[in-house]
């Protein structure tokens, strides 16, 4: 920010129309009126979209207004969010997405969405029981095999003595 006096984030509807989301001018942050949801800006001037939704998909623009002697800059970022219909996304908060103005990419610090289809509880319990039963049977089989081998070695030693 030392070369810029302001930074702003916009959602781009088309080349001739962009909707202001949030703007930081020196030490004050202003959220544009008419925004339908909460937008934040972190200390690195990245756009923070809490509880990102598929409706948030689209083009976003970061505009930097330069101080005297420097150039204004802007960059566009495309955000694509697909619908998640998992048990986890219904019980946990959706991920918060950071749009990084420097990298031109999205960062997901706590991705909790789109883990796959939910598994019914009964199927999970039965699967765990089957795995544990299998482990128990394998343990029993190995124990019996070791006992048989040891008995065979004892008989062999006993036979060698006579």
DSSP file (Angstrom, degrees, kcal/mol; ACC not computed):
  #  RESIDUE AA STRUCTURE BP1 BP2  ACC     N-H-->O    O-->H-N    N-H-->O    O-->H-N    TCO  KAPPA ALPHA  PHI   PSI    X-CA   Y-CA   Z-CA
    1    1 A X    >         0   0    0      0, 0.0     3,-1.2     0, 0.0    25,-0.1   0.000 360.0 360.0 360.0 -10.1    0.0    0.0    0.0
    2    2 A X  T 3   +     0   0    0      1,-0.3     3,-0.0     3,-0.0    65,-0.0   0.791 360.0  41.3 -65.0 -24.9    3.0    2.4    0.3
    3    3 A X  T 3  S+     0   0    0     63,-0.1    64,-2.6    64,-0.0     2,-0.4   0.472 113.5  63.3 -94.7  -3.4    2.7    3.2   -3.5
    4    4 A X  E <   -A   66   0A   0     -3,-1.2    62,-0.3    62,-0.3    22,-0.1  -0.944  57.1-161.9-126.8 142.3   -1.1    3.4   -3.5
    5    5 A X  E    S+     0   0A   0     60,-2.3    21,-1.0    -2,-0.4     2,-0.3   0.629  81.1  13.7 -94.7 -15.5   -3.5    5.7   -1.7
    6    6 A X  E     -AB  65  25A   0     59,-1.2    59,-2.6    19,-0.2     2,-0.3  -0.992  55.9-163.2-156.1 154.4   -6.5    3.4   -2.2
    7    7 A X  E     -AB  64  24A   0     17,-2.2    17,-3.0    -2,-0.3     2,-0.3  -0.996  14.4-173.6-137.1 139.1   -7.5   -0.1   -3.1
    8    8 A X  E     -AB  63  23A   0     55,-2.6    55,-2.9    -2,-0.3     2,-0.4  -0.978  14.8-149.3-136.8 149.5  -10.9   -1.3   -4.2
    9    9 A X  E     +AB  62  22A   0     13,-2.9    12,-2.7    -2,-0.3    13,-1.3  -0.954  21.0 178.7-117.4 137.2  -12.6   -4.6   -5.0
   10   10 A X  E     -AB  61  20A   0     51,-2.4    51,-2.8    -2,-0.4     2,-0.5  -0.947  29.2-129.8-134.9 151.3  -15.4   -4.9   -7.5
   11   11 A X  E     -AB  60  19A   0      8,-2.5     8,-3.2    -2,-0.3     2,-0.6  -0.933  30.2-139.2-100.1 127.4  -17.6   -7.7   -8.9
   12   12 A X  E     +AB  59  18A   0     47,-2.8    47,-0.7    -2,-0.5     6,-0.2  -0.777  25.8 176.4 -94.8 116.9  -17.6   -7.4  -12.7
   13   13 A X  E    S-     0   0A   0      4,-1.9     2,-0.3    -2,-0.6    -1,-0.2   0.902  73.7 -30.1 -81.9 -46.7  -21.0   -7.9  -14.4
   14   14 A X  E >  S- B   0  17A   0      3,-1.8     3,-1.5    45,-0.0    -1,-0.4  -0.914  79.9 -76.7-156.6 179.7  -19.6   -7.1  -17.9
   15   15 A X  T 3  S+     0   0    0     -2,-0.3     3,-0.1     1,-0.3    -2,-0.0   0.785 129.9  40.8 -58.4 -28.4  -16.9   -4.9  -19.4
   16   16 A X  T 3  S+     0   0    0      1,-0.1     2,-0.4    -4,-0.0    -1,-0.3   0.492 113.8  55.4 -99.7  -2.6  -19.0   -1.8  -18.9
   17   17 A X  E <   +B   14   0A   0     -3,-1.5    -4,-1.9     2,-0.0    -3,-1.8  -0.978  52.4 165.3-138.3 125.8  -20.4   -2.5  -15.5
   18   18 A X  E     -B   12   0A   0     -2,-0.4     2,-0.5    -6,-0.2    -6,-0.2  -0.994  26.3-138.8-134.1 143.8  -18.8   -3.3  -12.2
   19   19 A X  E     -B   11   0A   0     -8,-3.2    -8,-2.5    -2,-0.4     2,-0.1  -0.893  22.8-124.0-105.7 124.1  -20.3   -3.3   -8.7
   20   20 A X  E     +B   10   0A   0     -2,-0.5   -10,-0.2   -10,-0.2     3,-0.1  -0.433  33.5 169.6 -66.8 135.1  -18.2   -1.8   -5.9
   21   21 A X  E     -     0   0A   0    -12,-2.7    11,-1.5     1,-0.4     2,-0.3   0.783  60.2 -13.9-108.5 -58.4  -17.8   -4.2   -2.9
   22   22 A X  E     -BC   9  31A   0    -13,-1.3   -13,-2.9     9,-0.2    -1,-0.4  -0.996  54.2-168.6-153.0 147.7  -15.2   -2.8   -0.6
   23   23 A X  E     -BC   8  30A   0      7,-2.6     7,-3.4    -2,-0.3     2,-0.5  -1.000   7.9-156.2-143.3 137.7  -12.5   -0.1   -0.7
   24   24 A X  E     -BC   7  29A   0    -17,-3.0   -17,-2.2    -2,-0.4     2,-0.6  -0.968   7.4-173.7-116.5 125.1   -9.7    0.9    1.6
   25   25 A X  E >   -BC   6  28A   0      3,-2.7     3,-2.3    -2,-0.5     2,-0.4  -0.955  64.9 -57.0-118.8 109.9   -8.3    4.4    1.6
   26   26 A X  T 3  S-     0   0    0    -21,-1.0   -22,-0.0    -2,-0.6   -19,-0.0  -0.414 124.3 -12.8  52.5-107.7   -5.2    4.7    3.8
   27   27 A X  T 3  S+     0   0    0     -2,-0.4     2,-0.4    -3,-0.1    -1,-0.3   0.409 120.5  82.4-104.6   3.9   -6.5    3.4    7.2
   28   28 A X  E <   -C   25   0A   0     -3,-2.3    -3,-2.7     2,-0.0     2,-0.4  -0.882  59.8-153.6-113.4 142.6  -10.2    3.4    6.7
   29   29 A X  E     -C   24   0A   0     -2,-0.4     2,-0.4    -5,-0.2    -5,-0.2  -0.929   9.1-167.1-114.0 135.3  -12.3    0.7    5.0
   30   30 A X  E     -C   23   0A   0     -7,-3.4    -7,-2.6    -2,-0.4     2,-0.5  -0.984  11.0-150.6-125.5 126.6  -15.6    1.4    3.3
   31   31 A X  E     -C   22   0A   0     -2,-0.4    -9,-0.2    -9,-0.2   -10,-0.1  -0.854  31.5-116.9 -93.4 128.6  -18.1   -1.2    2.2
   32   32 A X    >   -     0   0    0    -11,-1.5     3,-1.1    -2,-0.5     2,-0.1  -0.327  28.1-111.1 -65.1 143.7  -20.1    0.0   -0.8
   33   33 A X  T 3  S+     0   0    0      1,-0.2   -13,-0.1     3,-0.0     3,-0.1  -0.448 100.1  41.7 -71.6 150.0  -23.9    0.5   -0.3
   34   34 A X  T 3  S+     0   0    0      1,-0.3     2,-0.2    -2,-0.1    -1,-0.2   0.362  75.3 138.1  92.9  -5.0  -26.0   -1.9   -2.2
   35   35 A X    <   -     0   0    0     -3,-1.1    -1,-0.3     1,-0.1   -14,-0.1  -0.565  45.7-150.4 -73.5 139.1  -23.8   -5.0   -1.5
   36   36 A X  S    S+     0   0    0     -2,-0.2     2,-0.3    -3,-0.1    -1,-0.1   0.541  72.0  22.0 -88.0  -8.7  -26.0   -8.0   -0.7
   37   37 A X  S    S-     0   0    0      0, 0.0     2,-0.4     0, 0.0    -2,-0.0  -0.857  92.6 -73.3-148.5 179.3  -23.6   -9.7    1.6
   38   38 A X        +     0   0    0     -2,-0.3    12,-0.4    12,-0.1     2,-0.4  -0.660  41.3 179.6 -86.3 133.5  -20.5   -9.2    3.8
   39   39 A X        -     0   0    0     -2,-0.4     2,-0.3   -18,-0.2    10,-0.2  -0.990   4.1-174.8-129.8 141.9  -17.1   -8.6    2.2
   40   40 A X  E     -E   48   0B   0      8,-2.3     8,-3.2    -2,-0.4     2,-0.4  -0.842  17.4-141.6-129.6 165.9  -13.9   -8.0    4.1
   41   41 A X  E     -E   47   0B   0     -2,-0.3     6,-0.2     6,-0.2   -18,-0.0  -0.998  18.6-145.7-130.3 129.8  -10.3   -7.1    3.3
   42   42 A X    >   -     0   0    0      4,-2.0     3,-1.9    -2,-0.4     6,-0.0  -0.175  38.9 -86.5 -85.2-176.0   -7.4   -8.6    5.2
   43   43 A X  T 3  S+     0   0    0      1,-0.3    -1,-0.1     2,-0.1    -2,-0.0   0.704 129.1  54.9 -66.6 -19.4   -4.1   -7.0    6.1
   44   44 A X  T 3  S-     0   0    0      2,-0.1    -1,-0.3   -43,-0.0    57,-0.2   0.248 119.0-110.7 -95.6  12.0   -2.6   -8.0    2.7
   45   45 A X    <   +     0   0    0     -3,-1.9     2,-0.2     1,-0.2    -2,-0.1   0.608  68.7 148.5  69.8  15.1   -5.5   -6.2    0.9
   46   46 A X        -     0   0    0     54,-0.1    -4,-2.0     1,-0.1     2,-0.4  -0.539  53.7-111.1 -76.8 145.4   -7.0   -9.6   -0.3
   47   47 A X  E     -EF  41  99B   0     52,-1.8    52,-3.1    -6,-0.2     2,-0.5  -0.633  29.7-155.6 -76.7 131.3  -10.7   -9.8   -0.6
   48   48 A X  E     -EF  40  98B   0     -8,-3.2    -8,-2.3    -2,-0.4     2,-0.6  -0.952   8.5-170.3-112.5 123.6  -12.3  -12.1    2.0
   49   49 A X  E >   - F   0  97B   0     48,-2.6    48,-1.8    -2,-0.5     3,-0.6  -0.894  15.6-148.9-114.1  99.1  -15.7  -13.6    1.1
   50   50 A X  T 3  S+     0   0    0     -2,-0.6    46,-0.1   -12,-0.4   -12,-0.1  -0.392  76.7   4.1 -68.2 145.1  -17.1  -15.3    4.3
   51   51 A X  T 3  S-     0   0    0     43,-0.4    -1,-0.2     1,-0.1    45,-0.2   0.922  90.8-144.5  46.6  59.7  -19.3  -18.4    3.7
   52   52 A X    <   -     0   0    0     43,-1.6     2,-0.3    -3,-0.6    -1,-0.1  -0.204  18.0-164.5 -56.8 140.4  -18.7  -18.4   -0.1
   53   53 A X    >   -     0   0    0     -3,-0.1     3,-1.9    41,-0.1     4,-0.2  -0.831  35.2-107.9-124.0 159.4  -21.7  -19.5   -2.1
   54   54 A X  G >  S+     0   0    0     -2,-0.3     3,-1.7     1,-0.3    27,-0.3   0.823 118.2  65.1 -57.5 -29.8  -22.1  -20.7   -5.8
   55   55 A X  G 3  S+     0   0    0      1,-0.3    -1,-0.3     3,-0.0    -3,-0.0   0.696  89.1  68.3 -65.9 -17.4  -23.8  -17.3   -6.4
   56   56 A X  G <  S+     0   0    0     -3,-1.9    -1,-0.3     2,-0.0    -2,-0.2   0.560  75.1 116.2 -78.4  -7.7  -20.5  -15.6   -5.6
   57   57 A X    <   +     0   0    0     -3,-1.7     2,-0.3    -4,-0.2    23,-0.2  -0.262  45.5  73.8 -59.3 147.5  -19.0  -17.1   -8.8
   58   58 A X  E    S- D   0  79A   0     21,-2.8    21,-3.2     2,-0.0     2,-0.4  -0.901  83.5 -38.2 143.4-168.9  -17.9  -14.6  -11.4
   59   59 A X  E     -AD  12  78A   0    -47,-0.7   -47,-2.8    -2,-0.3     2,-0.4  -0.744  46.6-168.8 -94.4 136.0  -15.2  -12.0  -12.2
   60   60 A X  E     -AD  11  77A   0     17,-3.2    17,-3.1    -2,-0.4     2,-0.4  -0.946   6.4-152.6-122.1 145.2  -13.7   -9.8   -9.5
   61   61 A X  E     -AD  10  76A   0    -51,-2.8   -51,-2.4    -2,-0.4     2,-0.5  -0.967   4.3-159.0-123.3 133.0  -11.5   -6.8  -10.1
   62   62 A X  E     -AD   9  75A   0     13,-2.9    13,-2.0    -2,-0.4     2,-0.4  -0.952  14.9-167.7-106.7 123.4   -8.9   -5.3   -7.8
   63   63 A X  E     -AD   8  74A   0    -55,-2.9   -55,-2.6    -2,-0.5     2,-0.5  -0.947   5.4-163.3-116.2 133.1   -8.1   -1.7   -8.5
   64   64 A X  E     -AD   7  73A   0      9,-3.6     9,-2.0    -2,-0.4     2,-0.6  -0.966   8.2-151.5-116.0 125.2   -5.1    0.2   -7.1
   65   65 A X  E     -A    6   0A   0    -59,-2.6   -60,-2.3    -2,-0.5   -59,-1.2  -0.872  23.6-138.4 -99.1 118.8   -5.0    4.0   -7.2
   66   66 A X  E     -A    4   0A   0     -2,-0.6   -62,-0.3   -62,-0.3     6,-0.1  -0.341   6.8-119.6 -80.7 152.7   -1.4    5.1   -7.3
   67   67 A X    >   -     0   0    0    -64,-2.6     3,-2.0     1,-0.2    -1,-0.1  -0.339  60.0 -62.0 -74.6 168.8    0.2    8.0   -5.4
   68   68 A X  T 3  S+     0   0    0      1,-0.3    -1,-0.2    -2,-0.1     3,-0.1  -0.288 127.8  26.0 -56.2 133.0    1.8   10.7   -7.5
   69   69 A X  T 3  S+     0   0    0      1,-0.4    -1,-0.3    -3,-0.1     2,-0.2   0.401 108.8  86.3  92.9  -1.7    4.6    9.3   -9.7
   70   70 A X  S <  S-     0   0    0     -3,-2.0     2,-0.4   -67,-0.1    -1,-0.4  -0.763  76.5-107.2-124.4 172.0    3.3    5.8   -9.8
   71   71 A X        -     0   0    0     -2,-0.2    -4,-0.1    -3,-0.1     2,-0.1  -0.798  24.3-119.5-104.9 140.6    0.8    4.0  -12.1
   72   72 A X        -     0   0    0     -2,-0.4     2,-0.3    -6,-0.1    -7,-0.2  -0.456  37.8-167.4 -66.0 148.5   -2.8    2.9  -11.3
   73   73 A X  E     -D   64   0A   0     -9,-2.0    -9,-3.6    -2,-0.1     2,-0.3  -0.959  14.6-178.9-138.3 156.6   -3.2   -0.9  -11.7
   74   74 A X  E     -D   63   0A   0     -2,-0.3     2,-0.3   -11,-0.2   -11,-0.2  -0.987   3.8-169.9-152.0 154.9   -6.0   -3.4  -11.8
   75   75 A X  E     -D   62   0A   0    -13,-2.0   -13,-2.9    -2,-0.3     2,-0.4  -0.997  14.2-140.1-144.7 143.6   -6.3   -7.1  -12.1
   76   76 A X  E     -D   61   0A   0     -2,-0.3     2,-0.4   -15,-0.2   -15,-0.2  -0.836  14.2-168.4-105.9 144.5   -9.3   -9.4  -12.7
   77   77 A X  E     -D   60   0A   0    -17,-3.1   -17,-3.2    -2,-0.4     2,-0.5  -0.997  13.7-142.2-131.9 134.7   -9.8  -12.7  -11.0
   78   78 A X  E     -D   59   0A   0     -2,-0.4     2,-0.5   -19,-0.2   -19,-0.2  -0.868  15.2-163.6 -99.3 126.5  -12.3  -15.4  -12.0
   79   79 A X  E     -D   58   0A   0    -21,-3.2   -21,-2.8    -2,-0.5     2,-0.5  -0.942   5.2-173.0-111.3 126.4  -13.9  -17.2   -9.0
   80   80 A X        +     0   0    0     -2,-0.5     2,-0.5   -23,-0.2   -26,-0.1  -0.976   4.7 177.8-122.7 120.0  -15.8  -20.5   -9.7
   81   81 A X        -     0   0    0     -2,-0.5     2,-0.3   -27,-0.3   -24,-0.2  -0.983  11.8-157.4-121.4 126.7  -17.7  -22.1   -6.9
   82   82 A X        -     0   0    0     -2,-0.5     2,-0.1     1,-0.1   -28,-0.0  -0.720  32.3 -94.2 -99.5 155.5  -19.7  -25.3   -7.5
   83   83 A X        -     0   0    0     -2,-0.3     2,-0.5   -29,-0.1    -1,-0.1  -0.418  35.4-153.1 -68.2 138.6  -22.6  -26.4   -5.3
   84   84 A X        +     0   0    0     -2,-0.1   -30,-0.1     2,-0.1    -1,-0.0  -0.960  16.7 178.1-114.4 130.2  -21.7  -28.8   -2.5
   85   85 A X        +     0   0    0     -2,-0.5    33,-0.4    31,-0.0     2,-0.2  -0.379  34.5 130.8-127.7  55.1  -24.4  -31.1   -1.2
   86   86 A X     >  -     0   0    0     31,-0.1     4,-1.1     1,-0.1    31,-0.1  -0.686  66.3-120.9-107.5 161.1  -22.5  -33.1    1.5
   87   87 A X  H  > S+     0   0    0     -2,-0.2     4,-1.5    29,-0.2     3,-0.4   0.893 114.6  54.5 -61.7 -41.0  -23.4  -33.9    5.1
   88   88 A X  H  > S+     0   0    0      1,-0.2     4,-2.7     2,-0.2     3,-0.3   0.909 106.0  50.3 -62.6 -41.9  -20.2  -32.1    6.2
   89   89 A X  H  4 S+     0   0    0      1,-0.2    -1,-0.2     2,-0.2    -2,-0.2   0.737 109.6  52.8 -71.9 -18.8  -21.1  -28.9    4.4
   90   90 A X  H  < S+     0   0    0     -4,-1.1    -1,-0.2    -3,-0.4    -2,-0.2   0.784 119.4  33.0 -81.8 -27.4  -24.6  -29.0    6.0
   91   91 A X  H  < S+     0   0    0     -4,-1.5     2,-0.3    -3,-0.3    -2,-0.2   0.679 117.5  53.8-102.9 -19.7  -23.2  -29.3    9.5
   92   92 A X  S  < S-     0   0    0     -4,-2.7     3,-0.1    -5,-0.2     2,-0.1  -0.791  95.3 -93.9-111.3 156.7  -20.0  -27.3    9.2
   93   93 A X        -     0   0    0     -2,-0.3     3,-0.1     1,-0.1    19,-0.1  -0.396  46.9-106.8 -65.9 145.6  -19.6  -23.7    8.0
   94   94 A X        -     0   0    0      1,-0.1   -43,-0.4    -5,-0.1    -1,-0.1  -0.262  48.8 -82.3 -66.2 162.1  -18.7  -23.4    4.4
   95   95 A X        -     0   0    0    -44,-0.1   -43,-1.6   -43,-0.1     2,-0.5  -0.260  35.0-129.8 -66.6 152.1  -15.2  -22.4    3.5
   96   96 A X        -     0   0    0    -45,-0.2    13,-0.6   -46,-0.1     2,-0.5  -0.892  25.3-148.7 -99.2 132.6  -14.1  -18.8    3.6
   97   97 A X  E     -FG  49 108B   0    -48,-1.8   -48,-2.6    -2,-0.5     2,-0.5  -0.880   7.5-157.5-111.3 133.7  -12.4  -17.8    0.4
   98   98 A X  E     -FG  48 107B   0      9,-2.2     9,-2.3    -2,-0.5     2,-0.7  -0.925   6.1-153.7-105.6 127.8   -9.6  -15.3    0.1
   99   99 A X  E     -FG  47 106B   0    -52,-3.1   -52,-1.8    -2,-0.5     2,-0.6  -0.911  18.0-144.2 -99.0 115.1   -9.0  -13.7   -3.3
  100  100 A X  E  >> - G   0 105B   0      5,-2.3     4,-1.9    -2,-0.7     5,-0.6  -0.690   9.2-160.1 -87.5 119.0   -5.3  -12.7   -3.3
  101  101 A X  T  45S+     0   0    0     -2,-0.6    -1,-0.2   -57,-0.2   -39,-0.1   0.775  90.6  44.5 -69.4 -26.6   -4.7   -9.4   -5.2
  102  102 A X  T  45S+     0   0    0    -58,-0.2    -1,-0.2     1,-0.1    -2,-0.0   0.885 119.2  37.5 -85.7 -40.1   -1.0  -10.2   -5.7
  103  103 A X  T  45S-     0   0    0      2,-0.2    -2,-0.2     1,-0.0    -1,-0.1   0.721  92.8-135.5 -86.2 -21.9   -1.2  -13.8   -6.8
  104  104 A X  T  <5 +     0   0    0     -4,-1.9     2,-0.3     1,-0.3   -26,-0.2   0.840  69.9 101.6  69.8  31.8   -4.3  -13.6   -8.9
  105  105 A X  E   <S-G  100   0B   0     -5,-0.6    -5,-2.3   -28,-0.1     2,-0.4  -0.875  72.9-107.2-140.7 170.5   -5.5  -16.8   -7.3
  106  106 A X  E     -G   99   0B   0     -2,-0.3     2,-0.4    -7,-0.2    -7,-0.2  -0.822  24.9-159.4-104.3 146.1   -7.9  -18.1   -4.6
  107  107 A X  E     -G   98   0B   0     -9,-2.3    -9,-2.2    -2,-0.4     2,-0.7  -0.984   3.5-161.0-124.5 131.6   -6.8  -19.5   -1.3
  108  108 A X  E >   -G   97   0B   0     -2,-0.4     3,-0.6   -11,-0.2   -11,-0.1  -0.872   8.6-179.3-115.4  98.7   -8.9  -21.7    0.8
  109  109 A X  T 3  S+     0   0    0     -2,-0.7    -1,-0.1   -13,-0.6   -12,-0.1   0.787  82.2  19.1 -71.1 -27.3   -7.6  -21.8    4.4
  110  110 A X  T 3  S-     0   0    0    -14,-0.4     2,-0.5   -16,-0.0    -1,-0.3  -0.505  76.5-169.1-142.8  69.7  -10.2  -24.2    5.8
  111  111 A X    <   +     0   0    0     -3,-0.6   -17,-0.1     1,-0.2    -3,-0.0  -0.470  24.0 152.0 -68.6 113.7  -11.7  -26.1    3.0
  112  112 A X        +     0   0    0     -2,-0.5     2,-0.3   -19,-0.1     3,-0.3   0.234  44.1  94.1-121.7   9.4  -14.7  -28.0    4.4
  113  113 A X  S    S+     0   0    0      1,-0.2   -30,-0.0   -25,-0.1   -20,-0.0  -0.733  76.0  18.7-110.5 152.9  -16.8  -28.2    1.3
  114  114 A X        +     0   0    0     -2,-0.3    -1,-0.2     2,-0.1     3,-0.1   0.914  61.9 149.8  63.2  49.5  -17.2  -30.8   -1.4
  115  115 A X        -     0   0    0      1,-0.4     2,-0.2    -3,-0.3    -1,-0.1   0.524  64.7 -90.6 -85.9  -6.9  -15.7  -33.9    0.4
  116  116 A X        -     0   0    0      2,-0.0    -1,-0.4     3,-0.0   -29,-0.2  -0.649  64.3 -33.2 121.2 179.1  -18.0  -36.2   -1.5
  117  117 A X  S    S-     0   0    0     -2,-0.2   -31,-0.1   -31,-0.1     2,-0.1  -0.426  70.5-102.0 -73.3 146.8  -21.4  -37.7   -1.1
  118  118 A X        -     0   0    0    -33,-0.4     2,-0.5    -2,-0.1    -1,-0.1  -0.394  28.6-135.9 -69.6 144.9  -22.5  -38.5    2.5
  119  119 A X        -     0   0    0     -2,-0.1    -1,-0.1    -3,-0.1     5,-0.1  -0.869  27.2-110.1 -99.2 130.2  -22.3  -42.0    3.7
  120  120 A X     >  -     0   0    0     -2,-0.5     4,-2.0     1,-0.1     5,-0.1  -0.277  23.1-123.9 -59.2 146.4  -25.4  -43.3    5.6
  121  121 A X  H  > S+     0   0    0      1,-0.2     4,-2.7     2,-0.2     5,-0.2   0.892 109.5  53.5 -60.5 -43.4  -24.7  -43.8    9.3
  122  122 A X  H  > S+     0   0    0      1,-0.2     4,-2.8     2,-0.2     5,-0.2   0.910 108.7  49.3 -60.7 -42.7  -25.8  -47.5    9.3
  123  123 A X  H  > S+     0   0    0      1,-0.2     4,-2.2     2,-0.2    -1,-0.2   0.889 111.6  49.9 -64.0 -38.3  -23.5  -48.3    6.4
  124  124 A X  H  X S+     0   0    0     -4,-2.0     4,-2.4     2,-0.2    -2,-0.2   0.932 112.5  46.0 -65.2 -46.3  -20.6  -46.6    8.3
  125  125 A X  H  X S+     0   0    0     -4,-2.7     4,-2.5     2,-0.2    -2,-0.2   0.926 114.2  48.0 -63.9 -45.7  -21.3  -48.5   11.5
  126  126 A X  H  X S+     0   0    0     -4,-2.8     4,-2.4    -5,-0.2    -1,-0.2   0.887 111.2  51.7 -63.2 -38.2  -21.7  -51.9    9.6
  127  127 A X  H  X S+     0   0    0     -4,-2.2     4,-2.3    -5,-0.2    -2,-0.2   0.920 110.7  47.3 -64.1 -43.8  -18.5  -51.2    7.7
  128  128 A X  H  X S+     0   0    0     -4,-2.4     4,-2.5     2,-0.2    -2,-0.2   0.893 112.0  50.5 -65.2 -39.5  -16.5  -50.5   10.9
  129  129 A X  H  X S+     0   0    0     -4,-2.5     4,-2.7     2,-0.2     5,-0.2   0.913 110.3  50.1 -63.3 -41.9  -18.0  -53.6   12.5
  130  130 A X  H  X S+     0   0    0     -4,-2.4     4,-2.5     2,-0.2    -2,-0.2   0.911 111.1  48.6 -63.4 -42.4  -17.0  -55.7    9.5
  131  131 A X  H  X S+     0   0    0     -4,-2.3     4,-2.4     2,-0.2    -2,-0.2   0.936 113.9  46.0 -63.1 -46.0  -13.4  -54.3    9.6
  132  132 A X  H  X S+     0   0    0     -4,-2.5     4,-2.3     2,-0.2    -2,-0.2   0.887 112.4  50.4 -66.0 -38.5  -13.1  -55.0   13.3
  133  133 A X  H  X S+     0   0    0     -4,-2.7     4,-2.6     2,-0.2    -1,-0.2   0.915 110.8  50.1 -63.5 -42.5  -14.5  -58.5   12.9
  134  134 A X  H  X S+     0   0    0     -4,-2.5     4,-2.5     1,-0.2    -2,-0.2   0.913 110.3  49.6 -61.8 -43.1  -12.1  -59.2   10.1
  135  135 A X  H  X S+     0   0    0     -4,-2.4     4,-2.3     2,-0.2    -1,-0.2   0.902 111.3  50.0 -62.7 -40.7   -9.2  -58.0   12.2
  136  136 A X  H  X S+     0   0    0     -4,-2.3     4,-2.4     2,-0.2    -2,-0.2   0.919 111.1  47.9 -63.9 -44.1  -10.3  -60.2   15.1
  137  137 A X  H  X S+     0   0    0     -4,-2.6     4,-2.6     2,-0.2    -2,-0.2   0.898 111.7  50.3 -64.4 -40.2  -10.6  -63.3   12.9
  138  138 A X  H  X S+     0   0    0     -4,-2.5     4,-2.6     2,-0.2    -1,-0.2   0.912 110.5  49.9 -63.9 -40.8   -7.2  -62.6   11.4
  139  139 A X  H  X S+     0   0    0     -4,-2.3     4,-2.3     2,-0.2    -2,-0.2   0.918 111.8  48.3 -61.9 -43.3   -5.7  -62.2   14.9
  140  140 A X  H  X S+     0   0    0     -4,-2.4     4,-2.6     2,-0.2    -2,-0.2   0.913 111.4  49.8 -63.2 -43.5   -7.3  -65.5   15.9
  141  141 A X  H  X S+     0   0    0     -4,-2.6     4,-2.4     1,-0.2    -2,-0.2   0.922 112.1  47.3 -63.4 -44.1   -6.0  -67.3   12.8
  142  142 A X  H  X S+     0   0    0     -4,-2.6     4,-2.3     2,-0.2    -1,-0.2   0.897 111.8  50.8 -64.1 -39.4   -2.4  -66.0   13.3
  143  143 A X  H  X S+     0   0    0     -4,-2.3     4,-2.4     2,-0.2    -2,-0.2   0.931 111.7  46.9 -63.4 -45.7   -2.6  -67.0   17.0
  144  144 A X  H  X S+     0   0    0     -4,-2.6     4,-2.6     1,-0.2    -2,-0.2   0.902 111.2  52.2 -62.1 -41.0   -3.8  -70.5   16.1
  145  145 A X  H  X S+     0   0    0     -4,-2.4     4,-2.4     1,-0.2    -1,-0.2   0.911 110.4  47.7 -62.9 -41.7   -1.1  -70.8   13.4
  146  146 A X  H  X S+     0   0    0     -4,-2.3     4,-2.7     2,-0.2    -1,-0.2   0.911 111.5  50.5 -65.6 -42.1    1.6  -69.9   15.9
  147  147 A X  H  X S+     0   0    0     -4,-2.4     4,-2.5     2,-0.2    -2,-0.2   0.929 111.8  47.7 -61.1 -45.4    0.3  -72.3   18.5
  148  148 A X  H  X S+     0   0    0     -4,-2.6     4,-2.2     2,-0.2    -2,-0.2   0.907 112.8  48.9 -63.0 -42.1    0.3  -75.2   15.9
  149  149 A X  H  X S+     0   0    0     -4,-2.4     4,-2.1     2,-0.2    -2,-0.2   0.926 112.6  47.3 -64.3 -44.2    3.8  -74.3   14.8
  150  150 A X  H  X S+     0   0    0     -4,-2.7     4,-2.1     2,-0.2    -2,-0.2   0.900 111.4  50.4 -65.6 -40.2    5.1  -74.2   18.3
  151  151 A X  H  X S+     0   0    0     -4,-2.5     4,-2.5     1,-0.2    -1,-0.2   0.899 109.7  52.0 -63.3 -39.2    3.5  -77.5   19.2
  152  152 A X  H  X S+     0   0    0     -4,-2.2     4,-2.2     1,-0.2    -2,-0.2   0.899 109.3  48.9 -63.5 -40.1    5.0  -79.1   16.1
  153  153 A X  H  X S+     0   0    0     -4,-2.1     4,-2.3     2,-0.2    -1,-0.2   0.879 110.9  50.6 -67.0 -37.4    8.4  -77.9   17.1
  154  154 A X  H  X S+     0   0    0     -4,-2.1     4,-2.8     2,-0.2    -2,-0.2   0.913 111.4  47.9 -65.7 -42.8    8.0  -79.3   20.7
  155  155 A X  H  X S+     0   0    0     -4,-2.5     4,-2.5     2,-0.2    -2,-0.2   0.901 111.3  50.9 -64.5 -39.3    6.9  -82.6   19.3
  156  156 A X  H  X S+     0   0    0     -4,-2.2     4,-1.6     2,-0.2    -2,-0.2   0.921 112.7  45.5 -64.6 -43.1    9.8  -82.7   16.9
  157  157 A X  H  X S+     0   0    0     -4,-2.3     4,-1.2     2,-0.2    -2,-0.2   0.902 112.9  50.8 -65.4 -40.9   12.3  -81.9   19.8
  158  158 A X  H  X S+     0   0    0     -4,-2.8     4,-0.9     1,-0.2     3,-0.3   0.885 110.1  50.5 -64.5 -37.4   10.6  -84.5   22.0
  159  159 A X  H  < S+     0   0    0     -4,-2.5    -1,-0.2     1,-0.2    -2,-0.2   0.818 106.6  54.9 -68.5 -32.4   10.9  -87.0   19.2
  160  160 A X  H  < S+     0   0    0     -4,-1.6    -1,-0.2     1,-0.2    -2,-0.2   0.768 101.6  59.1 -72.1 -26.6   14.6  -86.2   18.8
  161  161 A X  H  <        0   0    0     -4,-1.2    -1,-0.2    -3,-0.3    -2,-0.2   0.828 360.0 360.0 -72.1 -32.5   15.3  -86.9   22.5
  162  162 A X     <        0   0    0     -4,-0.9    -1,-0.2    -3,-0.2    -2,-0.2   0.478 360.0 360.0 -86.9 360.0   14.1  -90.5   22.3
